[in-house]
Amino acid sequence: MIFETGVVVAIESDGLWVETIQKSACEVCVAEKGCGQKFLSKLAGKTTRIRVLRNKLSPETFSVGQSVTIGIPEDVIVMASLLVYLLPIVGAVCGASIFGATDLQSIGGALAGLLLGGMAVNLHSIKKRNDLRFNPVLIEPQSETSTLNLQH
């Protein structure tokens, strides 16, 4: 499981929106100071908002600005990547081969397959929105004192 620390930015009835700071590959790169990418990354201050399920904790337990630890299972990341990238491509290839009598029909079939693959990914996402096996989950809500200590 991959653990990430973030800050609660919104509270919903069935989950939380947590903002995390994107980590770049600069932390493990050999070039270190010889590259300008790390400087640009710090300047931009990129953040990501992730919807996190609460693990049966009540919404009153949380407040906006509270620091929390979330967990994302590795297999979820791998399967989601395969689903999001592979399914539309397979749809495009299948559509092009099925309707591929002429070049124009191949292009139309590929676009139709790509669209159907994207719609299938969207449908799967909606269906699994509240499934703990397919979403990031809250591991540990941190107390207000730890939130204050993190800001200093």
Backbone as a ProteinNet text record, in pm:
[ID]
protein_1_A
[PRIMARY]
MIFETGVVVAIESDGLWVETIQKSACEVCVAEKGCGQKFLSKLAGKTTRIRVLRNKLSPETFSVGQSVTIGIPEDVIVMASLLVYLLPIVGAVCGASIFGATDLQSIGGALAGLLLGGMAVNLHSIKKRNDLRFNPVLIEPQSETSTLNLQH
[TERTIARY]
85	0	89	48.8	119.9	51.2	128.4	73.8	108.2	14.8	30.9	-32.7	28.6	-28.1	-84.4	-201.4	-265	-350.1	-416.5	-500.6	-643.3	-740.3	-881.4	-922.3	-978	-1022.8	-1175	-1242.4	-1388.8	-1438.5	-1558.3	-1617.8	-1751.6	-1770.7	-1896.6	-1960.5	-2083.2	-2151.9	-2087.3	-2028.2	-1970.5	-1818.6	-1754.1	-1608.9	-1550.9	-1421.7	-1348	-1271.5	-1247.4	-1155.4	-1027.3	-918.3	-788.8	-693.1	-620.9	-523.3	-384	-311.6	-174.7	-80	45.7	146.8	209.2	211.2	269.2	419.2	465.4	609.4	660.4	771.3	826.6	936.6	986.8	1095.3	1226.8	1226.8	1350.3	1411.3	1328.3	1381.6	1473.8	1456.1	1537.7	1632.9	1630.8	1713.5	1859.3	1949.2	2092.4	2142.3	2078.6	2126.1	2117.3	2022	1997.2	2002.3	2110.4	2114.8	2149	2180.6	2216.8	2096.5	1977.5	1856.5	1763.4	1693.8	1602.8	1462.3	1433.8	1298.9	1257.3	1349.3	1316.4	1279.1	1353.6	1324.1	1185.8	1153.1	1022.8	911	936.3	836.3	806.6	910.6	890.5	817.1	847.4	782.8	633.3	599.4	459	378.2	439.7	368.7	246.6	264.1	151.5	88.4	-43.1	-117	-220.3	-263.9	-363.9	-475.6	-598.9	-713.5	-761.9	-776.6	-816	-939.6	-1038	-1156	-1121.9	-1141.1	-1102.4	-1225.2	-1241.5	-1350.4	-1311.9	-1410.3	-1383.7	-1362.7	-1383.8	-1369.6	-1465	-1590.2	-1697.1	-1681.9	-1594.7	-1584.7	-1687.2	-1743.2	-1846.7	-1784.7	-1861.1	-1809.2	-1774.2	-1838.9	-1811.1	-1670.8	-1607.5	-1472.2	-1370.4	-1405.1	-1309	-1343.7	-1241.6	-1262.1	-1172.1	-1214.5	-1135.3	-1003.9	-894	-761.4	-692.5	-762.6	-705.1	-612	-501.7	-406.1	-448.2	-444.1	-482.7	-382.6	-378.1	-297.3	-391.8	-365.2	-448.1	-362.9	-430.2	-361.2	-423.1	-335.8	-380.8	-312.1	-389.8	-328.5	-260.5	-142.3	-67.4	-145.8	-217	-291.1	-402.5	-457.4	-560.2	-498.4	-378.1	-311.8	-280.6	-230.9	-197.7	-323	-427.5	-550.3	-618.1	-616.6	-676.8	-599.9	-468.4	-387.4	-415.1	-420.8	-451.7	-590.4	-686.3	-823.3	-832.7	-776.7	-790	-714.9	-598.2	-519.4	-547.2	-561.4	-570	-708.4	-814.2	-948.8	-985.4	-962.9	-993.4	-907.5	-781.1	-694.6	-742.1	-776.5	-828.8	-959.6	-1043.4	-1167.1	-1140.5	-1040.6	-1006.1	-954	-867.7	-812.6	-923.2	-1009.1	-1120.4	-1216	-1248	-1336.8	-1277.5	-1147.4	-1081.2	-1079.1	-1059.3	-1052.8	-1191.4	-1294.1	-1429.5	-1484.2	-1464.6	-1520.3	-1415.4	-1309.3	-1194.1	-1193.7	-1303.2	-1302.8	-1224.8	-1242.6	-1167.7	-1098.4	-1011.3	-940.2	-1035.9	-1131.5	-1227.6	-1311.9	-1351.7	-1427.8	-1341.4	-1212.8	-1121.3	-1108.8	-1096.7	-1085.6	-1213.9	-1328.6	-1457.4	-1474.1	-1436.9	-1445.4	-1352.8	-1231.8	-1136.6	-1189.5	-1244.8	-1300.8	-1420.6	-1505.4	-1620.6	-1574	-1474.2	-1420.4	-1355	-1282.6	-1220.3	-1326.2	-1430.8	-1540.2	-1610.1	-1638.4	-1702.6	-1612.2	-1482.3	-1388.2	-1385.2	-1385.9	-1389.7	-1517.3	-1629.1	-1756.9	-1759.1	-1697.2	-1689.6	-1606.1	-1496.7	-1413.8	-1494.2	-1567.9	-1650.8	-1759	-1824.1	-1926.8	-1868.4	-1751.7	-1684.6	-1650.4	-1604.9	-1570.7	-1693	-1804.6	-1928.1	-1974.8	-1966	-2011.3	-1927.4	-1797.7	-1707	-1675.8	-1753.4	-1726.6	-1713.9	-1793.7	-1793.1	-1743.7	-1673	-1619.5	-1481.2	-1466.9	-1339.8	-1224.3	-1252.1	-1144.9	-1084.1	-1152.5	-1107.8	-1077.9	-1072.6	-1054.2	-949.1	-890	-804.1	-887.7	-829.7	-902.1	-826.1	-901.1	-842.7	-775.3	-650.2	-574.9	-577.2	-548.7	-532.7	-565.3	-673.5	-694	-598.9	-533.4	-438.3	-505.2	-458	-519.7	-488.5	-559	-537.8	-396.8	-338.6	-204.9	-102	-121.4	-26	-42.9	-162.8	-183.2	-107.5	-113	-40.8	109.8	158.4	302.1	351.7	268.8	309.2	320.4	246.9	248.1	368.1	436.5	550.4	678.6
-117.8	0	123.4	221.4	348.6	445.3	505	598.8	740.5	829	969.4	1055.1	1166.7	1259.6	1378.4	1422.4	1535	1615	1714.8	1804.7	1796.1	1784.9	1779.3	1916.2	1917.9	2044.4	2050.5	1934.2	1931.9	1802.7	1810.2	1694.2	1665.6	1541	1496.7	1395.6	1357.4	1260.2	1122	1088.1	955	953.5	1067.4	1070.3	1207.4	1217.7	1341.8	1375.2	1502.2	1544	1587.7	1521.5	1545.6	1600.1	1705.6	1765	1720.1	1661.6	1617	1692.1	1699.8	1764.7	1658.9	1685.3	1589.6	1581.2	1458.1	1436.2	1406.5	1464.6	1439.8	1333.8	1298	1199.6	1261.2	1390.2	1459.1	1403.6	1348.6	1296.8	1177.5	1105.4	986.7	1003.3	1117.7	1140.1	1161.1	1113.5	1125.5	1266	1335.2	1467.1	1571.5	1558.3	1649	1795.5	1867	2011.6	2049.7	1953.9	1983.3	1998.8	1994.5	1999.7	2108	2175.6	2282	2234.2	2106.9	2055.3	2065.7	2038	2043.8	2186.9	2283.8	2423.9	2462.1	2422.3	2453.2	2384	2261.8	2188.1	2257.8	2308.4	2381.3	2512.2	2578.6	2705.5	2686	2581.2	2557.7	2511.3	2435.8	2387.3	2304.8	2206.9	2128	2046.6	2049.3	1970.1	1886.1	1781.4	1691.9	1674.6	1676.8	1649.6	1508.3	1432	1292.4	1271.1	1199.7	1162.8	1037.2	1044	935.9	889.4	758.6	703.5	708.4	727.5	755.1	632.1	511.7	391	389.7	424	419.6	520.6	617.9	725.1	832.6	895.9	996.3	1123.5	1197.5	1321.3	1426.1	1418.5	1514.8	1498.2	1384.6	1357.5	1447.9	1501.6	1574.1	1721.1	1799.3	1941.6	1981.3	2083.2	2132.5	2187.2	2149.2	2190.4	2086.2	1980.8	1874.7	1787.7	1748.2	1660.4	1515.2	1436.7	1296	1213.3	1083.6	989.7	899.9	886	800.8	686.6	580.4	466.3	427	395.5	352.3	218.9	110.3	-19.3	-18.8	-82.4	-84.4	-151.3	-259.1	-329.9	-243.5	-152.7	-61.4	33	81.6	171.5	99.8	-22	-98.2	-128.3	-178.3	-212.6	-88.4	21.7	144.8	195.7	187.9	230.8	144.7	14	-75.6	-46.6	-27.6	-1.6	129.7	235.2	367.5	377.9	316.1	327.8	217.1	95.2	-18.5	-36.8	-19.6	-45.1	44.9	175.7	257.9	222.2	186.7	150	20.1	-78.4	-204.7	-178.8	-92.6	-56.5	7	94.3	159.8	58.7	-31.9	-132.9	-227.1	-270	-358.2	-285.9	-161.4	-84.6	-65.3	-38.9	-21.1	-151.2	-264.1	-391.5	-438.9	-410.1	-453.1	-372.5	-242.4	-155.8	-115.2	-191	-149.5	-185.3	-169.5	-196.9	-89.3	35.3	145.7	223.4	314.6	396.2	481.4	540.5	625.8	545.6	424.7	339.2	292.8	268	230.5	342.5	464.4	580	595.7	584.2	594.3	483.8	360.8	248.6	265.8	317.1	340.6	447.2	554.2	658.9	607.5	526.7	469.8	375.6	291.8	200.6	275.2	383	465.3	529.3	579.8	641.7	538.8	420.9	315.8	270.3	259.8	223.5	328.2	456	564.6	564.5	534.6	527.8	410.3	297.8	182.6	214.4	288.2	329.8	420.6	515.4	606.8	530.4	435.3	354.6	273.9	216	141	232.7	353.6	450.2	487.6	509.6	543.7	426.3	305.9	185.7	157.2	184.3	152.7	273.4	380.2	505.5	487.2	401.4	384.8	247.5	178.7	46.2	61.3	14.1	27.9	-43.6	-146	-220.3	-144.1	-41.6	26.4	174.6	220.9	363.3	384.3	504.3	539.1	541.6	498	494.8	573	620.2	693.2	594.4	617.2	530	586.4	714.6	772.7	921.1	959.7	1103.7	1153.2	1263.3	1315.2	1423.4	1438.6	1534.3	1676.4	1769.9	1912.1	1957.2	1900.4	1941.8	1900.2	1780.9	1740.1	1825	1875	1964.9	2094.3	2145.8	2268.6	2247.4	2134.2	2107.6	2093.3	2042.2	2026.5	2159.7	2259.8	2388.3	2473	2441.4	2523.4	2477.8
0	0	0	-77.4	-84.4	10.8	100.1	197.9	156.2	178.9	141.9	250.7	281.6	378.8	302.8	345.1	279	375.6	322	400.5	347.7	437.8	399.6	346.3	222.3	163	149.7	156.8	150.4	214.3	271.7	338.1	272.3	228	170.2	264	234.5	319.6	312.8	198.7	183.4	169.2	176.7	162.3	191.5	167.8	188	61.2	39.1	-66	3.8	-32.4	31.2	-74.4	-39.3	-129.1	-86.3	-180.1	-153	-244.8	-206.1	-289.3	-378.3	-509.2	-603.4	-582.1	-575.8	-566.8	-706.7	-740.6	-872.3	-862.5	-974.7	-979	-931.8	-903.4	-864.7	-736.3	-647.8	-522.5	-543.2	-653.6	-677.4	-795.2	-859.7	-977.7	-939.4	-1024.1	-999.7	-1030.2	-1123.6	-1166.9	-1056.4	-966.4	-855.5	-896.6	-868.3	-890.1	-1033.6	-1116.9	-1255	-1346.2	-1292.9	-1374.7	-1320.5	-1409.3	-1367.3	-1335.5	-1357.6	-1335.5	-1189.3	-1096.9	-954.6	-914.6	-966.3	-937	-988.7	-1112.1	-1169.6	-1093.4	-1048	-971.5	-839.2	-773.8	-648	-671.4	-781.8	-813.9	-839.9	-913	-949	-829	-737.5	-619.7	-655.4	-742.7	-791.4	-679.4	-674.9	-577.4	-650.4	-584.1	-640	-539.3	-586.3	-499.1	-526.3	-418.9	-427.5	-341.9	-395.9	-317.6	-239.2	-107.7	-17.5	60.1	70.5	151.4	298.4	386.9	528	614.8	567.4	650.6	769.5	747.5	848	960.8	947.6	1046.2	1009.9	1109.5	1082.6	1024.9	943.6	885.4	991.1	1109.3	1215.4	1273.1	1247.3	1296.3	1227.3	1111	1028.7	1017.9	990	964	847.3	776.1	664.6	719.1	657.1	701.9	787.8	824.5	907.6	823.9	881.9	815.2	834.2	725.4	730.5	651.2	681.5	605.7	527.4	398.3	314.1	259.1	219.7	162.7	30.5	-65.6	-197.1	-226.2	-239	-269	-406.1	-415.2	-540.8	-652.5	-619.7	-724.5	-782.2	-704.1	-754.5	-857.4	-830.9	-925	-1055.3	-1046.5	-1166.6	-1247.9	-1181.6	-1252.7	-1312	-1239.5	-1291.7	-1413.2	-1407.6	-1522.2	-1644.3	-1623.6	-1734.7	-1791.6	-1704.9	-1748.8	-1826.3	-1771.6	-1831.1	-1964.5	-1974.4	-2097.1	-2197.4	-2149.9	-2240.3	-2302.2	-2223.9	-2276.3	-2394.4	-2389.7	-2508	-2629.7	-2606	-2718.7	-2782.7	-2700.9	-2753.2	-2828.7	-2776.2	-2845.6	-2980.8	-2986.4	-3113.3	-3214.8	-3171.8	-3262.6	-3311.6	-3219.7	-3259.1	-3354.1	-3324	-3411.7	-3549.6	-3556.8	-3686.8	-3765.4	-3697.3	-3768.8	-3812.5	-3734.6	-3770.4	-3888.6	-3885.9	-3989.8	-4093.1	-4105.3	-4185.1	-4330.6	-4403.2	-4547.2	-4622.7	-4583.4	-4644.2	-4532.7	-4572.7	-4473.4	-4391	-4458	-4387.9	-4289.5	-4327.5	-4237.6	-4119.8	-4145.5	-4036.5	-3934.1	-3984.2	-3894	-3813.1	-3879.2	-3809.5	-3706.7	-3743.6	-3650.2	-3531.1	-3557.2	-3448.7	-3352.1	-3406.9	-3321.1	-3241.1	-3305	-3234	-3123	-3151.8	-3050.4	-2935.7	-2969.1	-2865.5	-2776.8	-2836.9	-2761.7	-2672.5	-2726	-2645.7	-2530.6	-2557.1	-2450.7	-2340.8	-2379.5	-2280.2	-2200	-2266.8	-2195.9	-2098.7	-2137.1	-2047.6	-1923.5	-1940.8	-1827.1	-1734.4	-1791.9	-1712.4	-1636.4	-1700.7	-1635.8	-1519.8	-1540.5	-1433.6	-1316.1	-1346.3	-1242.1	-1158.6	-1223.7	-1152.2	-1067	-1121.9	-1051.7	-926.3	-931.7	-821	-732.7	-741.9	-669.5	-519.1	-457.8	-312.9	-268.9	-354.5	-322.4	-258.8	-134.8	-62.2	-131.1	-211.5	-277.9	-394.5	-446.5	-566.7	-545.9	-422.8	-396.2	-287.5	-286.4	-173	-46	64.9	191.9	297.6	395	506.2	599.9	627.2	717.2	858.6	869.9	1002.9	1002.6	1068.9	1087.5	1195	1169.9	1266.7	1350.1	1470.8	1562.9	1520.7	1580.9	1550.4	1586.7	1694.4	1733.7	1629.9	1568.2	1465	1340.6	1315.6	1202.2	1224.9	1346	1376.8	1368	1411.8	1406.3	1262.8	1172.5	1035.2	963.2	1008.7	941.3	980.6	1087.7	1131.1	1070.5
[MASK]
++++++++++++++++++++++++++++++++++++++++++++++++++++++++++++++++++++++++++++++++++++++++++++++++++++++++++++++++++++++++++++++++++++++++++++++++++++++++

